[in-house]
Amino acid sequence: MRYRQSLSSGWTNIPKQFNPADTTLEEVLLATLAQLQQMWKAGANWILVLVDFYQQTKHDPELHEMLKREYRGWVAEIETYVNVLKEQGWISHNKDPHLIAMQIIAFNEGFTTFSVLFGGSNREAFIQGMVKLLA
């Protein structure tokens, strides 16, 4: 988990490469996903490994706490990303970045799991869902 996180260092600043005057939120999200996939050099199906890890270790409080710490770190990273989107003008300043970050994680994990189990990902549907969470 930490190795994967180290590969994506700096991803929260990707929106700073764009200008909201000539770039839509959808385009920024697509660019962010493309750069994250390049950073990770692999697909996004790692969530299934995390689910299996949880299932195998759910009775071990120490490992369960470690997983919760990792998730808190991911929420914090996504909060930073949401704040960058706010600062740059893509989303409203009255949005709660912590709440949005938790929703993004839940949406991403559910969408990824559904896509893997039931046949292929639909990037457009994913981006539209993300926009609805952020708008």
N, C-alpha and C positions, 0 to 999 in steps of 0.2 A: 504494500500500500504506500509506504513512504517512498519507495523507488519510483513508482508511477507519479506520485506527487512532485518529486524532484524534477522529473522530466518536463513538467508543465510550469516551471517557475516563470513568473512574469505574465502569465496568461490574462490576468485581470486588467492589464493595461492595454490590451488589444484595441478596445474602442478608441483609445487616444490617437490611433493612427488614422482616424476618419473624422469627417466633419458632418455634423447633423444637418447642415444646410444642403448637402448634396448626397447624403447617404441615409437610407432608411434604417429603422431598427432591425428589420428583417435582414438587411444586407450586413449589418454589424454582427448579428447573431450567426449568420452563415459564415462570415469571415472568422469569427471566434471558433466555431466548431471545426472549420477546416484547419486552422492553425493548431488547435488542440489535437486533432487527429494526426497531424504531422509530428507534433511533439511526442505523442505517445507511440507513434509508429505501428499502431495496431488498432483494432476495432474497439468499440465501447462496451463489449460484452462482459467486462470484468465484474459487473454487478452480480452476475450469477455466481461467480467465485465468492464474492462477499456473502451472499445468501447461504451458500454451502458452508463457508467458514462459520457463520453464525449458528447454523443448524448443528454443526459438529462440536461447537464450543459453548453453547448457550448455558450449560450447567457449570461453567468455569467462570466465576465472578471476575477473576483477574483479566482473563482474555475478553470477557464481555465489556469490562471497563475500558480496556485498550481500544476496542472497536468504537465505543461511544466517544472516546477522546478524538479518534480519527474523524468521526463524523462531525464533531464540533469544529474541528479544524477546517473541514470542507465547507461547512456552513459559513464560517468566518471568511473564507476565500470568496465564496459566492456573494456574500454581503459586500465585500470590497468591490467586486465586479458590478453589482447593482449600484453602488455609490458612484462608481465611475460613469455608468450610464446616466445617472441623475446629474452629475456635475457637467457632463458633456451636453445635456439637454435632450436625451432620447426618452427619458421617462420623467414623470411628475416628481417634484420634490417632496410631496406628501406621502409617498410610498414608504412602507416599513421594510427596510432592507433585510432584516432578520426573518420576518415572516415570508417575504418573497424567496429568500434563500432556502428556507425549509420546503416551500412549495415547489421550487425548481428541482431540488433533490428528489422529492417524492414523485414528481411528474417524470423526470428523467429515468429514474429507476423503474417505475411502472411501465413507461413507454418502451424502454429497452427490453425489459423482461417479456412483455407482450410480443414485441417484434421478433425476439429470438424464438420464443415458444410457438408462435402462430404464423410465422412466415414473412420475414422481411421487414425492413424499416421503410418508413415513408418520411423522407426529410421534410417535405412540405408540411405534412401534418404536425411533425415535431416543432418546426419553426412557428407555425400558427399557434400552437399551444403555448409556446414560450412567450410569444407576443401578448397573448391574452393574460398570462400571469403578470407580465411587466406593465401592461397598459393601464 
